[in-house]
């Protein structure tokens, strides 16, 4: 079993990180198979890679959330477009 998603420290706004991690966990990201593990671990790796490249925290969080509505190459969506506020 894959460990649950945890906030990835960016040095800023840990509340936003925790909120995103909770959302991803609640929507099942840690239970969805993805190359290299689960979707949750993939999204964590994206955030960590961006952090390692010196990306600002807001971009790191955007990277971690990049697939919540699905992608062309991965058709599983954690949220529907109807859940968007804009």
Kinemage of the C-alpha trace (Angstrom):
@kinemage 1
@onewidth
@group {chain A} dominant
@subgroup {mainchain}
@vectorlist {calphas} color= white
{ca unk a 1} P 0.000 0.000 0.000
{ca unk a 2} L 1.257 3.487 -0.875
{ca unk a 3} L 1.615 5.924 2.034
{ca unk a 4} L -0.909 8.775 2.035
{ca unk a 5} L -0.026 12.096 0.431
{ca unk a 6} L 1.659 14.550 2.717
{ca unk a 7} L 2.403 18.224 2.312
{ca unk a 8} L 5.659 18.886 0.510
{ca unk a 9} L 7.486 21.682 2.337
{ca unk a 10} L 7.962 24.754 0.180
{ca unk a 11} L 8.921 27.105 2.979
{ca unk a 12} L 5.736 29.128 2.552
{ca unk a 13} L 1.964 28.739 2.913
{ca unk a 14} L 1.902 25.287 4.473
{ca unk a 15} L -1.851 25.705 5.022
{ca unk a 16} L -2.431 25.757 1.256
{ca unk a 17} L -0.193 22.698 0.847
{ca unk a 18} L -2.080 20.814 3.545
{ca unk a 19} L -5.416 21.806 2.013
{ca unk a 20} L -4.333 20.577 -1.424
{ca unk a 21} L -2.961 17.316 0.023
{ca unk a 22} L -6.259 16.765 1.861
{ca unk a 23} L -8.264 17.461 -1.303
{ca unk a 24} L -6.181 15.056 -3.378
{ca unk a 25} L -6.446 12.372 -0.697
{ca unk a 26} L -10.217 12.880 -0.331
{ca unk a 27} L -10.673 12.576 -4.100
{ca unk a 28} L -8.738 9.279 -4.111
{ca unk a 29} L -5.427 10.300 -5.710
{ca unk a 30} L -3.594 7.824 -3.475
{ca unk a 31} L -5.724 4.930 -4.741
{ca unk a 32} L -5.474 5.590 -8.490
{ca unk a 33} L -2.792 3.633 -10.324
{ca unk a 34} L -0.328 5.730 -12.271
{ca unk a 35} L 3.030 4.843 -13.817
{ca unk a 36} L 5.539 4.706 -10.973
{ca unk a 37} L 2.937 4.233 -8.232
{ca unk a 38} L -0.242 6.215 -7.682
{ca unk a 39} L -1.520 9.497 -9.008
{ca unk a 40} L -0.925 10.986 -5.555
{ca unk a 41} L 2.759 10.042 -5.552
{ca unk a 42} L 3.142 11.309 -9.136
{ca unk a 43} L 1.705 14.685 -8.138
{ca unk a 44} L 4.043 14.845 -5.130
{ca unk a 45} L 7.009 14.109 -7.410
{ca unk a 46} L 5.977 16.941 -9.733
{ca unk a 47} L 5.860 19.365 -6.805
{ca unk a 48} L 9.206 18.178 -5.469
{ca unk a 49} L 10.798 18.510 -8.917
{ca unk a 50} L 9.517 22.081 -9.223
{ca unk a 51} L 10.802 22.857 -5.716
{ca unk a 52} L 14.202 21.467 -6.669
{ca unk a 53} L 14.251 23.748 -9.697
{ca unk a 54} L 13.599 26.747 -7.463
{ca unk a 55} L 10.026 27.360 -8.604
{ca unk a 56} L 7.999 29.649 -6.339
{ca unk a 57} L 5.575 27.923 -3.943
{ca unk a 58} L 2.475 28.895 -5.942
{ca unk a 59} L 3.912 27.201 -9.046
{ca unk a 60} L 4.828 24.140 -7.003
{ca unk a 61} L 1.222 23.841 -5.819
{ca unk a 62} L -0.068 24.345 -9.360
{ca unk a 63} L 2.218 21.540 -10.483
{ca unk a 64} L 0.886 19.268 -7.787
{ca unk a 65} L -2.678 19.996 -8.899
{ca unk a 66} L -1.990 19.833 -12.647
{ca unk a 67} L -4.106 16.758 -13.297
{ca unk a 68} L -7.141 17.235 -11.056
{ca unk a 69} L -9.418 17.655 -14.090
{ca unk a 70} L -7.688 14.874 -16.030
{ca unk a 71} L -5.270 15.192 -18.935
{ca unk a 72} L -5.130 14.045 -22.549
{ca unk a 73} L -2.819 11.190 -21.578
{ca unk a 74} L -4.525 10.252 -18.293
{ca unk a 75} L -8.304 10.333 -18.434
{ca unk a 76} L -9.037 9.980 -14.712
{ca unk a 77} L -10.408 13.215 -13.258
{ca unk a 78} L -10.460 13.932 -9.527
{ca unk a 79} L -12.823 16.877 -10.045
{ca unk a 80} L -15.348 17.607 -12.772
{ca unk a 81} L -15.257 20.872 -14.680
{ca unk a 82} L -18.515 21.774 -12.930
{ca unk a 83} L -16.516 22.090 -9.689
{ca unk a 84} L -14.436 24.973 -11.113
{ca unk a 85} L -15.250 28.399 -9.725
{ca unk a 86} L -14.295 30.268 -12.880
